[in-house]
Amino acid sequence: MSEALAGLGAKKGTEISKQGDWTIVIEPDKNVIWSFAPENHPAYPAMVKRAVISEHGSVFVKMDINCKASKEACDALVHEFIQLNENMRSSFQTEEKKLD
């Protein structure tokens, strides 16, 4: 996971920040958000890649997860991010309606 984080950090244009204990890397040119679990998280080591995609007037989030923890911890992480994705998608659709 640290190799992936280092590689992303070396890419031009990426933005790295902390949200709570999580390390977040944004690739704005690709509309991709990477989330790296902190060492104190039950799903550590884990990283989540989310790509925000808009097609045919709809917004959705394509998600890939790499989780090396227990099945239970990884399943909980998946459910947590499914909810975050739904919140993000709803937010984007609300913003698009305001612009219309």
N, C-alpha and C positions, 0 to 999 in steps of 0.2 A: 504494500500500500504506500509506503514511503517513497518508493521508486516512482510510482504513478504521480504522487504529489509533486515530487521534484521535477519530473518531466513536464507536468502541466505548468508549474511555476516558471519554467524556462521558456515557455511559449510566449511570443510577443502578443501583447494585448490582453493577456489574462489578468483577472483581478482576484486577489486572494484576501480573505478576511476571516474573522472569527465571529461566530454567532453562538453565544454561550461557549461551550467547550468544543464545539464542532468547527472544523476548518472547512471553509467554503471557497471553491474556485469557480469563477464565472468566465466562460468563453463567450463574450458578447457577440462576436462575429458568427458563431454557430448556434446561439440561443441555447447553450448548454450550461447546466449547473451541476457541479460535482460537490458532494458532501462526504467528508471523511469523519467517521466516528472517533470520538476521543477515547483514550485508553480506559477511562472509567465507565464507558458505556457497555452494557451487557452484550451487545452485538460486535464489540471490537474484536478483531480488526474487520472493519467493513467500510465500503465506499459505495455511494449511490450516484449514478449518472442519470440526470434528467434532461431530456431535450424537449423544449417547448416548440410545438409544431402547429401551424395554422394552415388548414386546408379546407377549401370549399366553404368558407365562412365559419368553420368550427375550429376550436382550439383544443388540442389534447397534449398529453405529456407522455413521451416514450421513456420508459425507465429501465435501467439495467442495474442490478445489485450484485456486488461481490462481497460475500459475507463468509468469514472463516470461523464464526462462533458456533454455538450449539444450534440445533434446528429450531428450538423454541425461541431463542434470542433472535435468530435471523427471521423467523416468521413474524415475530412482533415488530421487527424493523420494517418488514415489507408492509404490514398493515398500517404502521405509522406514516410511511411515505405515501401510501395510496390515499390516505386522508389529506395529507399535505398537498398532493397533486390535485385532488378534487377541489380543495380550497383555492389553489393557484389558478386552475382552469376557470372556476366560477368568477374569480376576480378579473381575469382577462376578458371574459365574455361581458361582464358588467361594464368594464372600461370601453370595450368596443361599442356597446350600445350607446354609451354617453357620447361617443364621437360621431355617431350616425345622425 
